[in-house]
Amino acid sequence: MLKDVVAVKPLDGYKLHLTFEDEAEGIVDVAQLVEFTGIFEPLADAAFFAQVTVNSDLGTIYWPNGADLDPDVLYSLVTEQPLPQFTELAKIP
C-alpha cells in the first residue's frame, strides 16, 4: 500500500478524519485501534488527542509525545482493503 497520510482532523469520540496522498479519505476510531496505555495513555485526554498532526517524514499521524500509527493499517481501515501479506524474504546464498 504505502500511501502517506496528508491531512488529519480530530473528531469527537477519539475519531480522526484522514486524507491520504491518493485522495482516499475516511474516519478511523482510534479507541477501537489501540488501548490508552503506555505511549498511548495521554491520548485518553481529549485535549491531548486533538493535538494530532501529520508527520510528513513518516507519512503518518503522530502526537507530541511521539505516539504514531502505522499508515498501512490506517489506509486499510479507511479503504477496507486487506493489509498486504508478506512472504518470507528470499534467502541470500
C-alpha positions in Angstrom: 0.0 0.0 0.0 2.5 2.6 1.2 0.1 5.5 1.0 1.0 8.6 3.1 -1.4 10.4 5.3 -1.5 14.0 4.1 -4.2 15.5 6.3 -5.8 14.7 9.7 -8.7 16.3 11.5 -9.6 15.2 15.1 -13.2 14.5 15.7 -15.2 13.8 18.9 -15.1 10.3 20.4 -11.4 9.6 19.6 -12.1 9.6 15.9 -9.9 11.0 13.1 -10.8 12.1 9.6 -7.8 11.1 7.5 -6.9 12.0 3.9 -4.2 10.0 2.0 -2.0 11.0 -0.9 -4.2 9.2 -3.4 -7.2 11.3 -2.1 -8.7 8.3 -0.3 -10.3 9.6 2.9 -12.4 8.4 5.8 -12.8 8.1 9.6 -10.8 5.9 11.9 -11.9 5.3 15.5 -8.6 5.2 17.4 -10.3 3.9 20.6 -11.1 0.7 18.6 -7.5 0.5 17.4 -5.4 1.0 20.5 -5.6 0.8 24.2 -4.9 4.0 26.0 -1.9 2.6 27.9 1.8 3.1 27.6 2.7 5.6 24.9 -1.0 5.9 24.0 -2.1 6.8 27.6 -2.0 10.6 27.1 -4.4 10.2 24.1 -7.2 9.4 26.6 -7.2 13.2 27.3 -9.4 14.7 24.6 -7.3 17.9 24.6 -4.1 16.0 24.0 -5.8 13.7 21.4 -6.8 16.8 19.5 -3.1 17.7 19.1 -2.6 15.1 16.4 -0.8 16.2 13.3 0.8 14.8 10.2 4.4 13.9 10.2 5.4 14.1 6.5 8.7 12.4 7.1 6.9 9.3 8.4 3.9 9.6 6.2 1.5 9.2 9.1 -0.1 10.9 12.0 1.6 11.5 15.4 1.1 13.2 18.7 3.5 15.4 20.7 4.7 12.5 22.9 5.9 10.6 19.9 2.9 8.2 19.6 2.1 7.3 16.0 0.1 4.8 14.0 1.1 2.7 11.0 -0.1 4.4 7.8 -0.7 1.0 6.1 -3.1 0.0 8.9 -4.9 3.3 8.7 -5.2 3.1 4.9 -6.5 -0.5 5.2 -9.2 0.7 7.7 -10.2 3.7 5.6 -10.4 1.9 2.3 -11.5 -1.5 3.7 -8.7 -3.2 1.7 -6.8 -6.0 3.4 -3.3 -5.4 4.6 -0.7 -6.9 2.2 0.6 -10.3 3.0 4.3 -10.5 3.5 6.1 -13.6 2.2 9.4 -15.0 3.6 12.3 -12.9 2.4 14.5 -14.6 -0.2 17.5 -16.3 1.3 20.8 -15.0 0.1 23.2 -17.9 -0.8 
